[in-house]
Amino acid sequence: MNVLGLTATISWNTAAALVQDGRLVASAEEERFNRIKQAPRMPPVRSAEYCLESAGLDAEGVDYVAVGFAAPSRYAFLRAIGTLRALEFENFLYTFPSLGEYLIQQHKLRRDLEEAIPGITSKPWVYVRHHIAHAASALYASGFGEANVLTIDGNGEDDSALLGAARGGKFKVLGRKLAPESLGGLYSNATHHLGFVRHVEEGKTMGLAGYGEPVVEIPGIQVQHDGYDMDRRYLISGFWEDAGRPRRAGEEITGGNKDFAASIQNVLEEAGMALARGLYETTGLRSLCLAGGVVLNCDMNAKILGLDCVDEVFIQPAAHDAGTAMGAALEVAARKGDPTDFVMEHAYWGPEYSNEEIQAFLDEAKIAYTRPPDIEQAVAERLAAGGIVGWFQGRMEIGPRALGGRSILANPSMPEMKDKVNANVKHREGWRPFAPSILEEEAPNLVFDSYPSPFMLLTFTVRPEWRDRLRASMHVDNTVRSQTVSRKTNPRYHGMISKFYELTGVPAVLNTSFNDRGEPIVMTPQDAVRCFSSTGLDHLAIGDFLISKNRGDSS
């Protein structure tokens, strides 16, 4: 059975996915195709075309179309209930939906998809509640037979978090947090207060938190042992006065800003841990699946994993709204009787380009290149010598983290690399941290409490003896948001890092997403060459080919 999954176009990150017989076979975010960051509220048409083309399908081969949001009629009902609740708490503006916008967007989605994939609207369309889609995206990709499930984001139809458990092949919802109790909304408002862009730059808030101390009292939320309560007026009211006036974009970041970021991060971590603890005390299950946009917060995830009641976690790489395309498709497949034993071992579900396609483009564009006998060795040598390399290999990753498919790489043991990559390549704030990709077999030697982290969604504290050698990829608080690289799932990336290890004694490379500031991660060879040409990258390893700005480098 073939299920085409779509995010609803009311989402901030739109994507498509294809599930065949209960297993994911393709997924990509729309932003990678149209080159508009996050592609907010844009129909995932080109990503849907890719998913079907990759499997050799047209509309005739699709059994169901699954959408990661409630059907319009159900959405209207849930939002109406939410509005009545909001009136009680004088929070009408926050909870009231733009139902008209949702109806318009759903019409546009069907219209545009039918135009691109004729016959697709005649197929059965199944709408899946937003947080159920989030839950399915983690649960049915985890391989856990029994597990707790926790999803946290800004809001779905009328809720902002879901607590559930899978046991005996059945998933049961155990609780929800309503939209006006949103941890995602809380964190986004804090991001806005710090002068960053709400719904886009929450990662900056998390990064800035490492520079401050959690000394600012955050009003309106009370965290208990097994959950939290929130003053629902808090999300739209002026409760931030004690944190100082809002920072305007472009203003210098102050110590007070850093402490505020640390304080809101601390509250988020405590609330997330409380929800996970409450789930365990309800079910007794020690495996946990996490999803939702807030779950991109690596520091919170690490704190949850560190709980005594959590033995293992699974967080799928597109934990934000883009992942609801996959989740909706997996949920519909499960409902229709397909197997639910799929295990997502990697994130490489996007387009790939053969050496023949890459060479044809390079030749047509008259771009000088070489073809080293061993591209892994060539890149390792250039990284060891201090070069910054664009790495374009295999299928593109899904999610916001670069994982060795479309990455920018540097030597983590050269302290100047952090400033150099920030200033000359990424063109972003100098305090922003990077992350290392570490050979999975070496990770326990480098960090405390090592745990598999293939999707770069957990943070770890670096062991003292490794801090100088990982300096450029380490945060100010001696933590790393590391990726563990497996020979099984990415043999070329693993092989290159292994050769870098032989040359330098460091089993890791600095890794950041292959894009310039404000742009989506590159997808095509054309995107890669454009980014290479317009930034301070020294080399581009694209398939088996190497491009260098030093024209004399022909080795």
N, C-alpha and C positions, 0 to 999 in steps of 0.2 A: 504494500500500500504506500502511495506517495502523498505526503501532506506538505503543502507549501505554507510556511509560516510567515506572518507579516506583523510588524509592529503597527499599532494604530497611529494614524497621522496626527493625533493630538499629543503624541510623545515628543520628547526633546531629542531623542536619538532614534532614527528610523533605520530599519534593517529588514532583511528577508532571510529565510532559512528553508532548507529542504530536508525532510525526514523520510527515509525509506525503510519500511518494515521496522520502525521503532528506533532507527539509528540515524544520527545526523550525518549527512554527506556533503553539505555545502551551507555556508552562511557568510554574509558580508553586510557591511553597513553602507547605507546609501551615500554618506558623505565621501566615501572613497571614489565614487563614480562621478558625482557632480561637483566635487572639490569645494563644497560649502561645509564648514565646520559643523559637525553634528547633524546637519540636514534637518533642523527642527521643523516639525509639522509638514514634512515633505513626503509625498507618497514614495514608498520604497520600490519604485518601478524597475530601475536598472539593476538593482540588487536582486530582485525577483527574476528578471530575465537571466541574469548570470546563473542563479541557482538551477533553473530549469535547463539552460544550455549545457551546464557542466555535467548534467546527468542524461543529456540527449532527449529531453522531454519537451513537449508542448502542452497546451492546455488539456488536450485529450488524455494525456498520461497522468493528470492530477486527479486524485480521488477527493481530497478536501482542501479547502483554503481555511487556515486557522488564523485568527486575529487576536492579538494580545490585549484585548480590552472588551468590556461588555458590549453586547448589541445595543444599538441606539435606544430601543424601548426600555431595556433594562437599565441602561446608563441614566436615562431620564428619571426613572423611578428612584434609583439610588441617590442621585444628586438632589432630587426633591426632598428625600428624607434627610440628607445631609444639610440642606438649607434650613429645614425646620429646626434641626439641632443647633445650627449656627445662630439662628435668631435668639434662641434661649440664652446664648452666651455673647450676644451682641457682636457676633463675628460673621455677619452676613457676607461681607465682601470677600472674605478668604474662602469660604466653603462654596459659595454660589458658583455653579459651573457656567461656562459658556456653552450651553447645550447646542445653541445654534451653530457655533463653530464646529462642534463635534459632528453634527449632522452634515454640515457642508464638507468637512474634511473626509467623512466616510463616502459621500457621493463622489468627491474628487478621486479618492483612492480607487473606487470601482471603475470610474470612467477612464482614468489614466491607465490602469492595469489592463482593462479590456482593449484599449487601443494598442498597447504594446504586446499583449498576449491574447489574441482573439479567442474567445470562447471561455475565458477563465471565469467570467461572472456567472456562467451557467452552471458552474460546479457548486456543490454544497459549501456554503460559508458557515463556519462555526466560530462564534465569539467566545472567548475565554476571559473571565475576570482577570484584571491586571495582575493582582498579587498571586492568583492561582498560576498564571503564566510564569511569573517570577519563580514561584515555588517549584514548578515542574522543570524549569530550566536547570535547576540545581539537582533536585531529587532524582530525575530520570537520566541524569548524566553522571551521577556519583558512583554508581555501582554498589551503594549501600543497600542491603536488604531491608534494614530497619533503621530509621533515623528521625531525629527532630529536624524541623525545617523552620527557619526564621528569615523573613524577608522584610527589608526596611527601605523606604524611599521617600520621596516628597509626598506624593499621594497617588492613589489609583482612582477608582470611581468615587468612593466615599471613605476610603481608608488609607492608612499610610504604613501599616505593618501587618504582617500575618504571622501567626504562630500555629504550627501544626506538627503532625507526626505521621510517619508511614510505618505500618506494622501489618504483617500478614498480607502483603500485597495491596493494602488499601491505605489511602491517605485521608486523614481527618483534620479539618480545621479546628483548632482548640481555642483560638482567640484572635482578636484584631485590635489594632489601634486606629482610631478614627482620624480623618484628615486634619482636624484642628489640633491633634496631638502629635503632629509630625516631627520626628527627629530630623528628617531631611529638610523640612521647612525651617526648623530652628537653625540648622547648620548653614543653610543657604542665606538666611537673613543675617547671620553672623558674617558670612562671606561678603555680603553687600555692605555691612557696617564697616568692614575692613577696607573698603574701596575696591574690591574685586567684583567680577561679574557673576551675579547669581545664576545658578544652574550650569555654569561653565567652568568657574575657577575655584571650586571647592578644594581642589588639590593644593592650591596655594595656601589656603587656610591651614590645611594639615601640615604642609611644609613649614609654614611660619611658626606653628605651635612649638616646634623643636627648639626655637630660640628664646622662648619665654617660660614663665612659671605660672601654674594654675592658681593665681591668687585673687582673681576677680570673681565675685559672687555672681552667678547667673540666676536671675530671678525667674519665677514662673514655672520651674520644673523641680520636682522632688523625686529623687531616685530612691527606691526601696530595695530591699534584698532581692526581690523577684520581679521587679518591674519599675514603672515610674508613673507619676501623675504630672499633667501639664495644665497650666492655666490657659484655656483655649483662646483667651483674648490676647495672649502673649505674642502670638505670631504676627499680628498686624498692629500691635500697639507700641507705644514708645517706651519700651522697657529697657532700653539700652543706655539710658542716661548715665548710670553709674560706671559704664565702661568708657565714658568720654564721648566727645562728639564724633560723628561718623567721619572716617578718613575719606578724603576726596581722592579719586584716581590721580596718580602722578605725584601725590604728596609723599614726603619722606616717611618711611615707616618708623614709628617710635617704639620705645620700650613698652609703653602702655598697649600699643597694638599687638606686640608680641605676647604679652601676658594675657590679653583678651583671647587671642587665638589659642593659647595653651589652655585657657580655662574652658572655652567652648569645646575643645577637643577632649578634655578630661571628662566633661559632662556626657559627651557622646559615648565615650568608652565605658563609663560607669553604667549608662542606661543600656547599652548593648549587652554588657555582661549580665546585667540584672535580668533582661529578657531571656537570655540563654539559660541562666540559672533557674529561672522560673519554669522554663520548658522541661528541663531535666527533672525538677522536683515533681512535675506533673506526670511524666512518662517513665522516668528511670532510664531512658535511652542515652547513650554516651557518644553517639555519632551525630554530627550536626551538618546540615546543608544550609548555606547562606546565599542570598541573592538580593537584588535591589540596588539602586544607585548608591545608597549609603554604604553598601558593602564594598565599594571601591576604596573605602577608607582602610588602608592596610594596618594602621596602628590599632584601630578598634578590633580588627580581625585577630591580630596577634594577641591582644588582651583576652579575647573570647577563647582562643585556642589554649591559652595558658590557664584557664579555669580547671580546678580539680575535677569538675564534672564533665569535661569534654575530652574525649580520647582522640577523636579524629574529626577533621572538617573537610568539606568540599565546597569550593567557591568557584563557580564557572567564570571564565575570563570576561565575558560580556555581561557582567552582573547588572549593568544599568538597563535602561529601557530597550536598547538594541537586543538584549538577550530574550525579551519576551516573544520575539519572532520564533526563536528556537523553542522556547518554553511552551508557547501555544501549540506548535506543531507536535511536540512530544506529548503534551497533554491529550490532544485529540487522538494521536496514535494509540496511546494507552487506553483511552475510552473505547476505541474500536477494536481492541483486542490484540494489538501488536505487542511484542516483547518489551519489557521495561528494564532490561539488563545492560543497556548501553553504558559504556564507561568512557568519558571524555578524557583521554590521556594527553591531548595536545589541543592547541588553539588554531591550527593551520587549516582553515576551511574556506579560504578565499581564493581568488584567481592566482594562477601561476603562468609563467611564460617560459617557453623552451629556449635553449641556446640558439636555435635557428631563428626564432622570432626576435630575440634580443639582437643577434648579429645583423639581421636584416634592417632593423631600426637604426642601429649604430652606423651601418654603411650608408643608408639613405640620408642620414643626418650629417654625414661626413665627420663623425666624431672619431678621433684617434684612440685606439685601444690596443692592448696586448692580450695574449691568451697564455698566461703562465702555465707550466706543466702541472702545477699544484696550487690552485687558488687559495686553499686553506693556508698553506705555508707562506704564500706571498702576502696574505693579509696579516698573518701573525707577525711576520718580520716587520711590516710597516707600522703595526701597532707598537711593537717593542721599541721601534726607533722614534716613537712620538708622533706618528701620523694619526689623523682623524679620518675614519673610513666609513663611507656609506655602504651598508651590507644589504643586498637585495637578492634573496635566495628563496626558491621554492614557493609554496602557497602562502598567501598573505594571512596574517593573524586576524582574528576577530577580537573586539574589545579595544580599550584605549591604551593598553600596554604593548610596547614593541617587545617581541619575544624571539628574535633571531630570524624573522622572515623579512621584516622591513625595519632595520635598526641602524642607528649611528653608533659607532664603536670608538673607544679610545683606551689608553693605558691607564688603569685605575691607580697605579703606584706613582704616577707623576702628579703631584699635588696641583700644579698649575693647570691641569686639564679641566678641572671644574670651571674655572673662570674662562678659560679659552673656549670651551664648547658653549658655555652660556652666552658669552659676548659675541663670538665670531660665527657660530653655527646656528644656535637656537634663537639668538637675539632676544634674550629674556633676562629677567632680574638675576643678578649675580648670586643671591642667596638661595636660589632654587636648587635643590639637591638632585643628584642622579642616582642610578642604581647599578649594581653589578649583576652580570650573568655568571653563575658559578657552576663548575662541573658538579653534578649532583653527588658524585662519590666523594668529593672533597669538601662539601659544604659543612659537615660536622666538625671539621678541623678549623674552619674559619669563623663560625658563629656559635653562640650558645643556643641550646635547645633547638637544634636544627630540625626542620620538618620539611617534607617535600613541598616545594613552592613553584610549580611549573608555570604559573600564571602571574607571578610577581604581585601577589595580593596579600602578603604577610611581611611584617618587619621582624628583624632579628638584631640582637646586639652582637657586635663584632668582638671577637676575642682580642685582648690587649696586644698580643704578639703580632696580630695581623693589621692593626689599625693604620700603621704607616704605609703598608703596602696596598691598602684599599682606600686611601685617603680621598681620592678624587670622586669615588663612588659612594662615599659614606656621608651620612648627615652629621650635623653639628653635635648631636647627642650620641654619637657612636653607634647608630643603628643603620641598617641597610634594608631597603625594600628589594630583596634579592629574588632572582629567578634561578631555580635549579634546572640545569640543562641536561637532558637525557640523551645518551647515544641512540636509544631506540627511537625516539620521536623526532629528533633533529640531528641526524648523524653528521651533516656537514658543519653545523654550528658547533657541535660538540668536538668535532675533529679540529676545527680551527682554534678553539680555546685550548685544547690539549696541546697543540703545537706552540701556542703562545706560552703555555705553562712550561714547556720544555725550554723555551728561550729565556724566560724571565723568572721562573720559580713562582709565578702567581697564577693560580688556576681559575682566574676570573678576568672578565673584561668590563669596562664601563659601557653601559648600554642605555641608550635613550631612543625615543621614537624618531623615525626617519621622516622628519618634516621641519619646516621653519615655523616660527611663532605664528599662531593663529590659523594654521593650515591643517587639514587632515593628514594622516599618515599617507605616504605615497603608495600607489597601487601598481601603476604601470611602469615600464621602462622609461617612457616619456616623462612621467612624474619624477622619477628618480634622477634622471639627467638634469631636469630643470632645477630641482632642489640642489643638486651637486654644484651646478654652475653658479647659483645665486647665493651660495653660503661659503663659509670657510672650510668646507671639507677638502681634504688633501687627495683622497682616493675614493673611487667607487668600485666595489666588487659586485658585479652584476652578472649572475650566472657564472660561467667560467671565464668571464672577461674582466679585465682590470683597466680602469681609466684613471689617469693621474694628471693633476694640474702641472706637475713638473714634466714637461714634454720629453725631457731627457731620460726619464725613468722608463726603460723598456725591458726591464728584467722580468 
